[in-house]
Amino acid sequence: MIRLDAATVLLQWATGGLLFLWVTTRRRQVGIGYGWLLRATYMVMAAGAAVVGRVFGPVPVRDASAALVALTSGAALVLSIVRRRAGVAGERARHARRTARVAAMTGIEREPSGPDASVPEFPPVADLVAPVIGAVGLVAAGIAAGGPDVLAVARTLVGAAFLGAVTDAMLLGHWYLVQPGLGRAPLLELNRWLALVWPLEVAALLWPTGMFSVFSGTIDDGYGGLLGWFWATCAVSTLILTGVTKAALKERAYSAVMAATGLLYLAILTAFGTDLVARAVLSSG
């Protein structure tokens, strides 16, 4: 009912990451370069999933889906580059406010510069195409894993959201170095989504046959139950880190964003421990 499969994990990562990229881009506040970074990164992951799947254990629907995710995320990347002069609506509004403030303080009128409002803006809905296609491949991967299909598919889809949310949150935290005037709402939103997905991830992995079987000894992890407790530590630590990140972002100082980013670095490690350790133990069991 679960399998530690590199192709599936790569497709999960890419699909979840692209989904939460849309969650962020739909606000039209984060600079267009952030989308370039994430689309390019997840395009490579999806392409890797297609290649690895074909070579080391084909699942036709999953592998075709991974290839299409790479193509559609690449198409979205090209479209965003073509329309780069438009920037994003929030960025244009912020630039206009700053220009007006400088003019009011100095009496010097500046020629308009920065994003061009006359150019069509990149439509955030274009970022939804790839994760929808990826979800189809993940359903196929879950069914191919064997066992109760509903449980296997649920674990695969929830795992994708879990890994995508924590990765995008960490990358967005770094983006504040590039766009320091950005408000904290987008980062708080991703952190909130991570906290919301956490109970679904943990519940799916505990559901029999799941990590409860490792704690009871029904499934031998090969280390006398140590991996089970390591998994539990990772799971609890991830939730704690989301809470501490939220608290850090309440501080007014800009350094609070960097502190939150550091905490999200740790959350990536514990989140991957939560998902991958469970997969390794349950697939061997």
Long-range contacts (C-beta under 8 A, 24 or more apart in sequence): 1-145, 1-146, 1-147, 1-148, 1-151, 1-152, 1-155, 1-209, 1-282, 2-145, 2-147, 2-152, 2-155, 2-278, 2-279, 2-282, 2-283, 3-144, 3-145, 3-146, 3-279, 3-283, 4-276, 4-279, 4-280, 4-283, 5-57, 5-141, 5-145, 6-49, 6-52, 6-56, 7-49, 7-50, 7-52, 7-53, 7-56, 7-57, 7-59, 7-62, 7-63, 7-66, 7-141, 8-49, 8-53, 8-59, 8-62, 8-138, 8-141, 8-145, 8-156, 9-276, 9-279, 10-45, 10-46, 10-48, 10-49, 10-52, 10-66, 11-45, 11-46, 11-49, 11-53, 11-62, 11-65, 11-66, 11-69, 11-134, 11-137, 11-138, 11-141, 11-160, 12-138, 12-156, 12-159, 12-160, 12-163, 12-164, 13-42, 13-45, 13-160, 13-163, 13-164, 13-167, 14-42, 14-43, 14-45, 14-46, 14-49, 14-66, 14-69, 14-73, 14-130, 14-134, 15-46, 15-69, 15-130, 15-131, 15-134, 15-135, 15-137, 15-138, 15-160, 15-164, 16-131, 16-159, 16-160, 16-161, 16-162, 16-163, 16-164, 16-165, 16-167, 17-41, 17-42, 17-45, 17-163, 17-164, 17-167, 17-168, 18-42, 18-69, 18-73, 18-127, 18-130, 18-131, 18-134, 18-164, 19-128, 19-131, 19-160, 19-161, 19-164, 20-161, 20-164, 20-165, 20-168, 20-169, 20-190, 20-193, 21-127, 21-168, 22-124, 22-125, 22-127, 22-128, 22-131, 23-168, 23-189, 23-190, 23-193, 24-168, 24-172, 24-186, 24-189, 24-190, 25-88, 25-122, 25-124, 25-127, 26-124, 26-125, 27-90, 27-185, 27-186, 27-189, 28-88, 28-89, 28-90, 28-121, 28-124, 29-88, 29-90, 29-91, 29-182, 29-183, 29-185, 29-186, 30-88, 30-90, 30-172, 30-175, 30-179, 30-182, 30-186, 31-87, 31-88, 31-91, 31-175, 31-178, 31-179, 31-182, 32-80, 32-84, 32-87, 32-88, 32-91, 32-122, 33-175, 33-178, 34-171, 34-172, 34-175, 34-178, 34-179, 35-76, 35-77, 35-80, 35-122, 35-127, 36-77, 36-80, 36-81, 37-171, 37-175, 38-168, 38-171, 39-73, 39-74, 39-76, 39-77, 39-80, 39-127, 40-77, 42-69, 42-73, 42-130, 43-69, 43-70, 43-73, 43-74, 43-77, 44-70, 46-70, 46-73, 46-130, 46-134, 59-140, 59-141, 59-144, 60-140, 61-136, 61-137, 61-140, 62-137, 62-138, 62-140, 62-141, 62-144, 63-137, 64-137, 65-133, 65-134, 65-136, 65-137, 65-138, 65-140, 66-134, 66-137, 68-130, 68-133, 69-130, 69-131, 69-133, 69-134, 69-137, 72-129, 72-130, 72-133, 73-130, 75-126, 76-126, 76-127, 76-129, 76-130, 79-122, 79-126, 80-122, 80-126, 83-119, 83-120, 83-121, 83-122, 85-115, 85-116, 85-119, 86-115, 86-116, 86-117, 86-119, 86-120, 86-121, 86-122, 87-114, 87-115, 87-116, 87-121, 88-115, 88-121, 88-122, 89-121, 91-115, 92-117, 94-181, 134-160, 135-160, 147-209, 151-204, 151-207, 154-204, 155-204, 155-205, 158-197, 158-200, 158-201, 158-204, 159-201, 159-204, 159-275, 161-193, 161-197, 161-200, 161-201, 162-194, 162-197, 162-198, 162-200, 162-201, 162-271, 162-274, 162-275, 163-271, 163-272, 163-275, 165-190, 165-193, 165-194, 165-197, 166-194, 166-238, 166-264, 166-267, 166-268, 166-271, 167-268, 169-194, 169-245, 169-264, 169-267, 170-261, 170-264, 170-265, 170-267, 170-268, 173-257, 173-258, 173-260, 173-261, 173-264, 174-261, 176-254, 176-257, 176-258, 176-261, 180-254, 184-249, 184-257, 187-249, 187-257, 187-260, 188-246, 188-249, 191-242, 191-245, 191-246, 191-249, 191-260, 191-264, 192-246, 194-238, 194-242, 194-267, 194-271, 195-239, 195-242, 195-243, 195-246, 198-235, 198-238, 198-239, 198-242, 201-235, 201-274, 201-275, 202-235, 202-274, 205-231, 205-274, 205-275, 205-278, 205-282, 209-282, 209-285, 210-278, 210-282, 211-278, 211-281, 211-282, 213-282, 213-285, 214-281, 214-282, 214-285, 219-281, 219-282, 219-285, 220-285, 221-281, 221-284, 221-285, 222-284, 227-277, 227-280, 227-281, 228-281, 230-273, 230-277, 231-273, 231-274, 231-277, 231-278, 231-281, 233-270, 234-269, 234-270, 234-271, 234-273, 234-274, 234-277, 235-270, 235-274, 237-266, 237-270, 238-267, 238-270, 238-271, 238-274, 241-266, 241-267, 241-270, 242-267
